[in-house]
Amino acid sequence: MNIKFRLILMNFMQFFIWGAWLLTIGAYWFQNKQWSGAQFGAIFSTMGISSILMPTLTGILSDKFINAEKLYGIMHILGGFTLCILPMISNPVTFFWVMLINMAFYMPTLSLSITVGYSALKSQGIDIVKTFPPIRTWGTVGFIAALWAVSLTHNETSANQFYISAAVAFALGIYAFTLPKCPPLNKRAGKKSFVDAWGLNAFALFKSPRFAIFFAFSLLLGAALQLTNAYGDTYIHDFKNVPAYQNTIAVKYPAIIMSISQISETLFILAIPFFLRKFGIKYVMLFSMLAWVLRFGLFAFGDPVNGLWMIILSCIVYGMAFDFFNISGSLFVETQASPEIRGSAQGLFMMMVNGFGALFGSFASGIIIDKYFTLTNNTKDWHGIWITFALYALAISVVFPFVFKYKHNAALKHAIEHA
């Protein structure tokens, strides 16, 4: 089988596993279990906790002790078992701990899949810069396919979404053992200091005001991402409580509507080089922040009938909100960090977005929604929720251009031209 196709299949299943429950777990939590918002915020924090701790540990294991493709397969198989346990749980505290274990197995596979993919392509002399990005887009296709599968089978509020995810996790876990070997490369590496071995030298970047400000905004934007992942689907689901909206397409298939966000994500990736060349990295980041304002603001005023266009436009805007900061941010790190710590610096960037940002967004949103926007009949004031989130994103957008000092330089221009 062609190596490109094999890696496409790997990426498709990798993100199918996540897409089968990530956007619909809120509907399961609130519609099926009817547990609290603060407790739900804790569930989404498991991604942040795992993103801080586990990728570093599995990176060391794959560098020194075990083939990356084998570790990748083991993690998915163990993750599949925890997914099968989730439907059996009857209290939110136990659910949190099992989900934390599941995320501890899943989150490291995001970086391991890249390691396996790069290694497989390099072993055959294939240019990874040109070849890997199109392969990776099939991961987004897998995420979309999972959303559609769960929605069309009417499992958005059902525990079956976890079984669907587990089935693909088992399949990918077994499939991983057939992938090209990716053996440890640092078994005989010389002694390194504790700081170097754990990639902690990148934390010295916080001494630079420019990097410190950049990482602070990475955290704040990472929180915004968690807000939309956690509450987007269940927000549309709640319209079923209004008779006029019960039989609309959006209420019947919320996950399909939300999948427009992922479709938009794949399209906006293509626009990034143009925007970077035209406006520079600082303003592309600013566009991302303003897009978050629109993302939340359009949700606040949308509805499944006359305001469906607002919900759809919000999903389209998501592509800019997500891609523009993540891609331009990684490019900023690549061109501004010293070559010897670029890998660690990229890991630090992702730690701030998916780790600390996820923790902040998950806990804060759960508490705020529970305290200020949950009504006496246990329904939620979604208009107020989205307006609050929009104001949060607007505040970030207003402050950012004044405190982040950066000029579009020659190194970045060269990187863009070769992107």
Disulfide bonds with the S-S distance in Angstrom:
none
